[in-house]
Amino acid sequence: MIERHEGAALRPALAHGVSRPVFRFAPSPNGYLHLGHALSALLNGEAAAQSHGRLLLRIEDIDPARSRPEFIEAIFADLGWLGLTWEQPVRCQSEHLDLYREALEELRRRDLLYPCFCTRGAIARAVAAAETAGEAAPRDPDGALLYPGTCRALAPEEASRRIGAGEPHAWRLRMAEAAAMAGSLTWREHAGTVPDSGWHTVAAEPQAFGDVALGRRDAPASYHLAVVCDDAAQGVTQVVRGRDLFAATSVHRLLQQLLHLREPGYHHHRLVLDDDGRKLSKSIASTSLRQLRASGVSTDEIRRRIGMTA
């Protein structure tokens, strides 16, 4: 496990080969930040400062049903309390929807996407039926059930008719074709444990995620598509984020290759866990930075709790 010297290890190493590295912290405004966010934000801020790089803040508000203005204001307040500063203006995904639409259109032109009309319930029923028939129900590296491909072979005429009738649909990537087109992929990962640990190469395995959805019913683009478009548009050279996104980097490398986007370097840092060993999360109502600040906890104490030097 990476402990107190993680930030120190990143400072010189992540800047290697980059004239002025660009880091970013990119929270979603669907809840209040917690200690896990503090670790990621502070690691990005310290690495940028020590490498004479730039720190960007991006608000990933592409999901209109869950994003709320009060959470955006709380993000600014929490990060300012932690002592972080970032470049202006702050990028909000909701202001760049055309960028994601153009990326989707590019993939559609190359016949790498297909419309999927399945609801979550329909997918769950299809998987359950397969299991009842004795078939395995494969899962992706994050533990989610893989899409069974119900709409992959839908006739183009039928798909067009249903789209024209206004039937809700997502756009899924033809993973087998896309992976074959991209060829063998890797990414550069920094270990971040000691200052001389340096970079190593990780083989990307996007096929493990199956036909991922890139355009969703409830949002213009999925996280996977939006994040690679945003990082490229902002000139991000170093992505420092939680270990829970390590496996998803395979999908991101595939999309970068397909869309001819620049590849950043990566460091996936340890996660902050609760007393039960669970990753801190908004979904389980982990104690927020806002609550800790209101109760009188100092920023030095925050740094101690997340294993960073005060």
Order of alpha helices (4+ residues) and beta strands (2+ residues): alpha-beta-alpha-beta-alpha-beta-alpha-beta-alpha-alpha-beta-alpha-beta-beta-beta-alpha-beta-alpha-beta-alpha-alpha
